[in-house]
Amino acid sequence: RTEDSERHDRMKMTVDVEELVPQSIAHARPGFELLDGIDLPVAGHGTLELSRQGDVIRGTFDVTLGAGRAHLPWLGKVPLDLSGGEIKATYAGDTQRLVIDSSTLRWRSSHATLKGQIEPATGRDGGAGWRFEIDGIDGKLAADELDARPLTLDKLVIRGVAIPASGRVDVTQFLMNAGPANIAMAGSIDTTGNNQLARLEGRIGPMPLDALKAMWPQGLAPQTRQWVAGRIVTGHLTGGSFIIPSQRPAARGALDAKSAHVDREVALDLEVEKIGIEYLKGMPPLEAANARLSVTGTTATFVLPSAVIRAGPGQQLQIQEARLLVSGVDQERPIAHIDARLTGPAGGAIDLIGRPPLGLLRNTALDPTGFDGKIDGRFSVTFPIHDALSMKDVQIVEAKVSIVEGAARKVMGRYTVSGASIKAEARDNVIDVSGEALLDGVLTRLSWRHALLGDPKDVQSLKLRATLGNSERAQLGMNLGELVSGDVQLDLTVRPGDDDGPAIRAVADLTAAEINLSEVAWAKSPGQRAELRFDLGK
């Protein structure tokens, strides 16, 4: 609507807009390409005062933003969810300056109130453009979905130049201080040609873990963000840096196609100290003095030179050379691969693997309580990252473990094990164990194969073999008097049982022994074949 004022030789124009989606007009004319990422309804009211020659003398604008999504060029195909906002601005024709009065943007549970100005400028290529200067008045950064403590926005400075004719925006300065956190970055967007290119570089200052959760954009490596927030329970970020490039076709509707975005070689490096990681729900955390998180493209790598797991009182396990690699960080279920070395008390390690959700000793004849010794091993496992992770999802790629000076009490309910030397190897979720130990002072060899995901009936038995002379049988409480004299090879097969305990089958090779059954007037001399089979109860 226009109103003509002959007295002042001016004309007043009023403009009202309702339910306009900027993305829909992004390709209506050159210079509008930057609107392609704004997918939300806009309503507004504006007035312009024009001279008879058509020059703008002044103008006022009130714009209301509805709920929708903003596809920030640096975040690729993952949009930022906006819940609305208000923008108020005035334009002065004599200075060609647009002044942004107190205006508010809201996204999820966060908001920022801004002010600033836009004025004519010349770009690096000599083209006519606009210099923008935006400052934060107040605001709040929150990530309720990550249980992060909200941060007060203390400072926000955005400086840059936009060249509509060439479709380029240079962000020369971006500073944000929120509570104990600060971040500084710069970047550019270029819509020249058939692709929209963007690049952002910056540095992150020291901050607590909660602050990192609140400041980490929801669209940047969202699954890694979720994993870091949910699994790192304590820690302090000492600093970091990032480079985030992005590319997508500039054609209309490209944002709706998942294939439109070229894989982004995101580079993110974070240094963390005094970190605690909950690697599995219900397990004691992994604690490290220092750690480094790196993200390159869609692969994230967590490196911990040294860490500990406090399995119980006096049961501190050392983790060395640990490396967690997560591939497909932008997928719903990224795949994690862990390589590490484990040393420390064997009892602590056996206790851990027996706890839920691992439960590796379930349906076996092994009792993890009262086991001592020293463990040293390396392992490599993979698993998908999701909240309902169970042992069925875990794939043991390879593992080699040795236990020395092993000792245990009440083995099979009554015996004491000492001086155990055991080796275990695992591949494709099948564990092979072999070794030897003193069973109540008697040398005993053992072997065992266990399929981690097998049914109880598929678990191969634990096998023990010992050669028992007269003195060894006496040590084990197998006093046969004058019935048997000489060496007897005893094989015990231990299988998981019911609630009454494991089932034990014994096979005694009596060939080398002398047997004398005087009551029935029968005797066997050494070398004559003889075998005895029986079951042992509790």
ROGUDREN-870814 format. One line per 10 residues: for each residue x, z, y of C-alpha. Coordinates in Angstrom, 2 decimals, decimal comma. Layout:
N
X:Z:Y | ... $
This chain:
538
0,00:0,00:0,00 | 1,35:-0,85:3,46 | 0,45:0,39:6,94 | 1,43:-1,51:10,11 | 2,42:0,42:13,26 | 2,67:-1,94:16,27 | 3,42:0,92:18,63 | 6,68:1,76:16,87 | 7,36:-1,76:15,60 | 7,51:-0,39:12,04 $
5,75:-0,78:8,75 | 5,09:1,98:6,18 | 4,92:1,20:2,48 | 3,62:3,55:-0,20 | 4,49:3,05:-3,86 | 2,92:4,85:-6,86 | 4,13:4,46:-10,42 | 2,59:5,81:-13,63 | 3,83:5,74:-17,23 | 6,73:3,39:-16,53 $
9,37:3,38:-19,29 | 12,68:2,30:-17,70 | 13,87:0,77:-20,97 | 11,05:-1,78:-20,74 | 12,48:-3,30:-17,55 | 16,17:-3,02:-18,44 | 16,51:-6,79:-18,85 | 14,10:-7,89:-16,14 | 16,95:-8,69:-13,77 | 20,74:-8,31:-13,51 $
21,85:-4,78:-12,67 | 19,02:-3,12:-14,61 | 20,92:-3,07:-17,93 | 21,89:0,56:-17,47 | 18,22:1,54:-17,82 | 18,24:0,37:-21,45 | 18,99:3,88:-22,73 | 16,14:5,68:-20,92 | 13,21:5,81:-23,31 | 10,72:8,13:-21,59 $
7,70:7,78:-19,27 | 8,27:8,02:-15,52 | 5,67:8,72:-12,83 | 6,43:8,77:-9,15 | 5,33:8,54:-5,54 | 7,44:7,03:-2,77 | 7,13:6,04:0,86 | 9,31:3,56:2,74 | 9,45:2,98:6,47 | 10,52:-0,59:7,27 $
11,44:-2,41:10,46 | 9,79:-5,74:11,40 | 12,93:-7,41:10,10 | 12,45:-5,80:6,68 | 15,25:-3,26:6,94 | 14,61:0,16:5,37 | 14,67:2,87:8,03 | 13,93:5,83:5,79 | 12,24:6,71:2,54 | 11,13:9,66:0,39 $
10,71:9,73:-3,37 | 9,18:12,19:-5,85 | 9,70:11,28:-9,51 | 8,43:13,08:-12,59 | 10,11:12,49:-15,96 | 8,08:12,89:-19,12 | 9,31:13,91:-22,55 | 11,37:11,30:-24,37 | 14,86:10,29:-25,38 | 17,98:9,23:-23,54 $
20,50:7,16:-25,47 | 23,73:8,23:-23,84 | 26,29:5,43:-24,33 | 28,96:7,82:-25,59 | 26,75:9,26:-28,35 | 25,91:5,99:-30,08 | 22,68:5,83:-32,06 | 21,82:9,54:-31,85 | 19,64:10,15:-28,78 | 19,41:13,19:-26,52 $
15,93:14,72:-26,60 | 14,64:15,28:-23,08 | 11,60:17,45:-22,38 | 11,08:16,32:-18,77 | 12,21:16,81:-15,20 | 11,61:16,25:-11,51 | 13,71:14,24:-9,07 | 13,30:14,46:-5,30 | 15,25:12,21:-2,93 | 15,33:10,89:0,64 $
16,93:7,70:1,96 | 18,40:7,17:5,44 | 18,69:3,54:6,45 | 21,29:4,03:9,17 | 23,84:5,48:6,72 | 22,43:3,74:3,61 | 22,64:7,10:1,90 | 20,27:8,39:-0,76 | 20,24:12,20:-0,76 | 19,09:13,88:-3,95 $
17,39:17,13:-3,09 | 16,98:19,99:-5,58 | 16,04:18,20:-8,82 | 15,74:19,46:-12,39 | 16,39:17,94:-15,81 | 15,27:19,69:-19,01 | 16,33:19,01:-22,61 | 15,18:21,15:-25,49 | 15,71:24,75:-24,30 | 18,34:23,83:-21,68 $
17,97:22,77:-18,06 | 20,06:21,90:-15,01 | 19,10:21,81:-11,34 | 21,09:19,24:-9,37 | 21,68:17,93:-5,89 | 23,83:15,13:-4,57 | 24,02:11,82:-2,80 | 24,51:8,11:-3,42 | 26,12:5,84:-0,82 | 27,60:2,31:-0,63 $
31,03:1,78:-2,14 | 33,34:-0,94:-3,42 | 34,28:-1,06:-7,07 | 37,72:-1,66:-8,53 | 36,87:-5,35:-8,94 | 35,86:-5,61:-5,28 | 32,15:-5,80:-6,08 | 29,54:-3,99:-4,01 | 28,29:-0,81:-5,60 | 27,24:2,78:-5,12 $
29,30:5,95:-5,13 | 27,47:8,93:-6,61 | 28,27:12,61:-6,12 | 26,22:15,10:-8,14 | 26,58:18,89:-8,08 | 24,85:21,53:-10,14 | 22,93:24,28:-8,37 | 22,00:26,33:-11,43 | 21,01:25,85:-15,03 | 21,21:27,07:-18,60 $
22,83:25,61:-21,72 | 21,26:26,70:-24,98 | 21,25:25,73:-28,64 | 18,46:27,82:-30,14 | 18,62:25,89:-33,39 | 22,21:27,13:-33,83 | 21,41:30,75:-32,83 | 23,84:30,42:-29,93 | 23,77:32,74:-26,95 | 22,64:30,81:-23,83 $
25,22:30,03:-21,15 | 24,58:30,09:-17,42 | 25,64:26,85:-15,75 | 28,10:28,05:-13,10 | 29,53:24,73:-11,97 | 28,77:21,05:-12,48 | 30,57:18,24:-10,66 | 29,94:14,55:-11,38 | 31,68:11,82:-9,39 | 31,77:8,08:-9,94 $
30,92:4,54:-8,88 | 28,23:2,16:-10,22 | 28,48:-1,62:-9,75 | 25,03:-3,05:-10,59 | 26,08:-6,70:-10,34 | 28,72:-6,33:-13,04 | 26,87:-3,68:-15,02 | 29,75:-1,20:-14,84 | 29,77:2,54:-14,21 | 32,97:4,56:-13,79 $
32,65:8,34:-14,11 | 35,84:9,42:-12,38 | 35,21:13,15:-12,62 | 33,00:15,39:-14,75 | 33,59:19,14:-14,58 | 31,39:21,78:-16,18 | 31,85:25,55:-16,19 | 29,33:27,65:-18,08 | 30,11:31,31:-18,62 | 33,49:31,49:-20,41 $
33,48:27,77:-21,23 | 34,79:24,78:-19,31 | 35,10:21,08:-19,97 | 36,58:18,19:-17,97 | 36,18:14,49:-18,73 | 36,01:10,98:-17,34 | 34,70:7,71:-18,70 | 33,12:4,33:-18,16 | 30,24:2,09:-19,22 | 30,52:-1,70:-19,19 $
27,50:-3,91:-19,94 | 29,32:-7,18:-19,21 | 28,77:-9,82:-21,88 | 26,89:-9,35:-25,12 | 27,92:-5,77:-25,78 | 27,59:-2,46:-24,03 | 30,92:-0,65:-24,19 | 31,48:2,97:-23,32 | 34,48:5,29:-23,44 | 34,77:8,96:-22,62 $
37,94:11,10:-22,60 | 38,23:14,77:-21,85 | 39,64:18,22:-22,51 | 37,95:21,42:-23,61 | 39,15:24,80:-22,37 | 39,31:28,10:-24,27 | 35,93:29,59:-25,19 | 34,23:31,81:-27,79 | 32,53:30,19:-30,78 | 29,05:30,86:-29,34 $
29,96:28,95:-26,20 | 31,16:25,97:-28,26 | 27,81:25,92:-30,09 | 25,90:25,85:-26,80 | 28,08:23,14:-25,21 | 28,42:20,79:-28,22 | 25,99:17,89:-27,52 | 23,28:17,60:-30,18 | 23,99:13,90:-30,71 | 27,77:14,09:-31,17 $
28,56:14,25:-34,94 | 25,31:16,22:-35,52 | 25,98:17,14:-39,16 | 29,49:18,38:-38,34 | 28,02:20,31:-35,42 | 25,45:21,89:-37,75 | 28,10:22,72:-40,36 | 30,54:24,21:-37,85 | 27,78:26,31:-36,25 | 26,39:27,50:-39,57 $
29,62:28,08:-41,47 | 32,11:29,32:-38,85 | 30,88:32,89:-38,38 | 33,69:34,14:-36,12 | 36,39:32,50:-34,06 | 37,71:31,62:-30,63 | 38,45:28,09:-29,45 | 41,85:27,94:-27,77 | 41,43:24,37:-26,52 | 40,83:20,80:-27,50 $
40,58:17,16:-26,51 | 38,37:14,20:-27,32 | 38,06:10,43:-26,99 | 34,62:8,95:-27,64 | 34,17:5,15:-27,55 | 30,89:3,40:-28,34 | 29,70:-0,18:-28,70 | 26,29:-1,72:-29,23 | 24,66:-5,10:-28,58 | 23,12:-5,35:-25,14 $
20,14:-7,37:-26,39 | 16,63:-6,06:-25,89 | 15,47:-3,77:-28,68 | 18,98:-3,16:-29,98 | 18,50:0,58:-29,69 | 15,79:0,47:-32,35 | 18,10:-0,99:-34,99 | 20,37:1,37:-36,88 | 22,77:-1,46:-37,52 | 23,10:-2,15:-33,80 $
25,83:0,43:-33,31 | 29,37:-0,34:-34,29 | 31,16:2,56:-36,03 | 32,73:4,68:-33,33 | 36,30:5,84:-33,77 | 35,58:9,22:-32,22 | 38,70:11,34:-31,84 | 38,13:15,09:-31,49 | 40,76:17,83:-31,84 | 39,93:21,53:-31,64 $
42,34:24,44:-32,05 | 40,73:27,70:-33,23 | 42,10:31,22:-33,76 | 40,84:34,33:-35,57 | 38,39:32,22:-37,52 | 35,98:33,29:-40,25 | 34,37:30,58:-42,42 | 31,37:31,10:-44,70 | 32,26:28,43:-47,25 | 29,34:29,44:-49,54 $
26,32:31,59:-48,78 | 26,70:35,11:-50,14 | 30,49:34,92:-50,52 | 33,03:36,92:-48,45 | 34,28:34,76:-45,56 | 37,51:32,82:-45,46 | 39,60:34,35:-42,66 | 42,45:32,56:-40,88 | 44,63:33,34:-37,88 | 44,72:29,66:-36,85 $
42,90:26,48:-37,79 | 42,53:22,93:-36,52 | 39,44:20,72:-36,61 | 39,95:16,96:-36,14 | 37,27:14,27:-36,13 | 38,22:10,60:-36,38 | 35,36:8,14:-36,56 | 32,92:9,52:-39,12 | 35,52:11,70:-40,87 | 36,20:15,33:-39,99 $
39,25:17,29:-41,20 | 39,67:21,07:-41,16 | 43,25:22,29:-41,71 | 44,08:25,96:-42,37 | 47,81:26,60:-42,93 | 47,13:30,12:-44,22 | 43,98:32,16:-44,86 | 42,66:35,10:-46,88 | 39,52:36,00:-48,80 | 38,82:39,73:-49,15 $
37,11:39,73:-52,53 | 36,96:43,54:-52,65 | 38,99:46,70:-52,00 | 42,62:45,79:-52,65 | 41,58:42,32:-53,83 | 42,92:40,01:-51,10 | 43,32:36,39:-52,12 | 45,76:34,16:-50,23 | 44,68:30,59:-49,41 | 47,51:28,26:-48,43 $
47,73:24,63:-47,35 | 43,93:24,39:-47,26 | 42,41:21,10:-46,16 | 38,70:20,33:-45,85 | 37,83:16,66:-45,33 | 34,21:15,70:-44,54 | 33,30:12,02:-44,71 | 30,12:10,55:-43,23 | 29,63:13,24:-40,57 | 26,76:11,21:-39,09 $
24,88:11,10:-42,42 | 22,16:13,49:-43,56 | 24,40:14,80:-46,37 | 28,09:14,39:-45,54 | 30,51:14,66:-48,46 | 33,12:17,43:-48,33 | 36,46:17,38:-50,17 | 38,56:20,56:-50,37 | 42,22:20,83:-51,42 | 43,92:24,23:-51,40 $
46,32:26,61:-53,12 | 45,12:30,05:-54,23 | 47,33:33,07:-55,01 | 46,70:36,77:-55,39 | 45,09:39,27:-57,76 | 43,44:37,50:-60,69 | 40,67:40,09:-60,83 | 39,52:39,14:-57,35 | 39,45:35,43:-58,16 | 37,57:35,96:-61,44 $
35,10:38,23:-59,67 | 34,45:35,52:-57,03 | 33,83:32,67:-59,45 | 31,45:34,88:-61,39 | 29,21:35,60:-58,37 | 26,19:33,52:-57,35 | 25,87:30,77:-56,31 | 28,91:29,74:-58,38 | 28,18:31,82:-61,48 | 30,96:30,09:-63,42 $
31,10:32,87:-66,03 | 27,40:32,75:-66,73 | 26,65:32,05:-70,39 | 30,23:32,87:-71,39 | 31,69:35,80:-73,30 | 33,95:36,79:-70,40 | 33,43:40,00:-68,44 | 35,12:39,75:-65,00 | 35,17:43,53:-64,43 | 38,41:45,39:-65,03 $
40,61:42,29:-65,11 | 44,08:42,48:-63,53 | 46,97:40,07:-63,12 | 48,45:37,52:-60,76 | 46,89:34,11:-60,19 | 48,46:30,98:-58,75 | 46,61:27,70:-58,64 | 45,69:24,53:-56,83 | 42,27:22,96:-56,83 | 40,45:19,90:-55,50 $
36,64:19,84:-55,33 | 33,94:17,73:-53,65 | 30,34:18,54:-52,73 | 27,60:17,38:-50,34 | 26,97:19,54:-47,28 | 23,39:20,84:-47,19 | 21,61:24,19:-47,03 | 20,46:24,21:-50,67 | 23,95:23,67:-52,11 | 24,34:24,89:-55,70 $
26,99:24,62:-58,40 | 25,20:21,54:-59,72 | 26,32:19,72:-56,56 | 29,99:20,69:-56,91 | 32,42:18,31:-58,59 | 35,81:19,70:-59,64 | 38,13:16,72:-59,22 | 41,19:18,54:-60,48 | 42,43:22,11:-60,77 | 45,47:23,82:-62,29 $
45,67:27,61:-62,48 | 48,05:30,05:-64,10 | 47,62:33,79:-64,65 | 50,56:36,05:-65,51 | 50,73:39,77:-66,24 | 47,05:39,60:-67,10 | 45,31:42,75:-68,27 | 41,73:43,67:-69,12 | 39,77:46,54:-70,58 | 36,90:46,65:-73,06 $
37,35:43,09:-74,25 | 34,70:42,46:-76,90 | 33,56:45,96:-76,11 | 36,59:47,88:-77,44 | 40,01:46,23:-77,02 | 42,62:46,33:-74,25 | 44,45:43,17:-73,19 | 47,91:43,27:-71,61 | 50,77:40,88:-70,83 | 48,44:37,89:-70,72 $
49,89:34,49:-69,77 | 47,10:31,96:-69,31 | 46,94:28,39:-68,05 | 43,76:26,59:-67,09 | 43,20:22,97:-66,15 | 39,95:21,45:-64,97 | 38,87:17,88:-64,39 | 35,40:16,41:-63,93 | 33,83:19,90:-64,23 | 35,33:20,61:-67,66 $
37,76:23,55:-67,94 | 40,42:23,86:-70,66 | 42,07:27,27:-71,04 | 45,03:28,20:-73,25 | 47,47:31,07:-73,42 | 48,53:34,23:-75,17 | 48,17:37,97:-74,66 | 48,66:41,30:-76,34 | 45,37:42,54:-77,81 | 45,91:46,28:-78,30 $
49,60:45,41:-78,58 | 49,10:42,55:-81,04 | 50,19:39,03:-79,98 | 47,08:36,84:-79,79 | 46,72:33,20:-78,82 | 43,59:31,92:-77,15 | 41,91:28,61:-76,30 | 38,62:27,80:-74,59 | 36,80:24,76:-73,23 | 33,88:25,23:-70,88 $
31,59:22,61:-69,29 | 30,49:24,11:-65,97 | 27,15:22,31:-65,88 | 26,43:22,40:-69,60 | 23,58:24,26:-71,27 | 24,49:27,56:-72,93 | 24,33:25,89:-76,35 | 26,89:23,32:-75,23 | 29,51:25,90:-74,22 | 32,49:25,68:-76,54 $
33,47:29,02:-78,00 | 36,41:31,16:-76,96 | 38,89:31,11:-79,85 | 41,43:33,84:-80,60 | 44,12:33,65:-83,28 | 46,49:36,39:-84,44 | 48,67:37,07:-87,49 | 48,07:40,64:-88,62 | 50,48:42,52:-90,82 | 49,89:46,04:-92,06 $
51,02:47,67:-88,79 | 49,07:45,22:-86,54 | 45,85:45,87:-88,49 | 46,37:49,57:-88,02 | 46,85:49,09:-84,26 | 43,52:47,25:-84,06 | 41,71:49,87:-86,13 | 41,38:47,59:-89,16 | 42,77:50,05:-91,72 | 42,15:48,52:-95,15 $
44,29:51,01:-97,02 | 45,77:49,62:-100,25 | 43,13:46,88:-100,55 | 45,13:44,35:-98,55 | 48,88:44,24:-98,05 | 50,83:41,59:-96,14 | 50,10:39,09:-93,40 | 46,56:37,93:-92,64 | 45,80:35,11:-90,17 | 42,64:36,06:-88,26 $
40,62:33,59:-86,22 | 37,88:34,95:-83,97 | 35,27:32,63:-82,45 | 33,36:34,21:-79,54 | 30,16:32,59:-78,35 | 27,69:33,67:-75,65 | 24,95:35,80:-77,09 | 21,75:37,41:-75,96 | 21,39:40,65:-74,03 | 23,10:42,55:-76,87 $
26,41:40,83:-76,14 | 28,47:37,91:-77,44 | 28,32:36,67:-81,02 | 31,68:36,97:-82,82 | 32,49:35,06:-86,02 | 35,66:36,04:-87,92 | 37,62:33,96:-90,45 | 40,48:35,70:-92,25 | 43,02:33,61:-94,18 | 44,22:35,95:-96,96 $
46,48:33,42:-98,72 | 49,75:35,16:-97,77 | 48,43:38,66:-98,51 | 48,27:40,72:-101,70 | 44,79:41,98:-102,58 | 44,17:44,80:-105,06 | 40,59:45,73:-106,02 | 41,35:48,42:-108,55 | 37,72:49,46:-109,00 | 36,86:46,08:-110,50 $
40,28:45,53:-112,02 | 41,03:42,41:-109,96 | 44,13:41,50:-107,98 | 45,43:38,51:-106,03 | 49,09:37,82:-105,58 | 50,57:36,30:-102,36 | 50,28:32,51:-102,22 | 46,95:32,31:-104,01 | 44,29:30,72:-101,77 | 41,70:33,18:-100,38 $
39,48:33,33:-97,28 | 37,02:35,86:-95,90 | 34,28:35,03:-93,37 | 32,13:37,62:-91,59 | 30,35:38,41:-88,31 | 31,23:41,31:-86,03 | 28,55:43,38:-84,32 | 28,83:45,74:-81,39 $
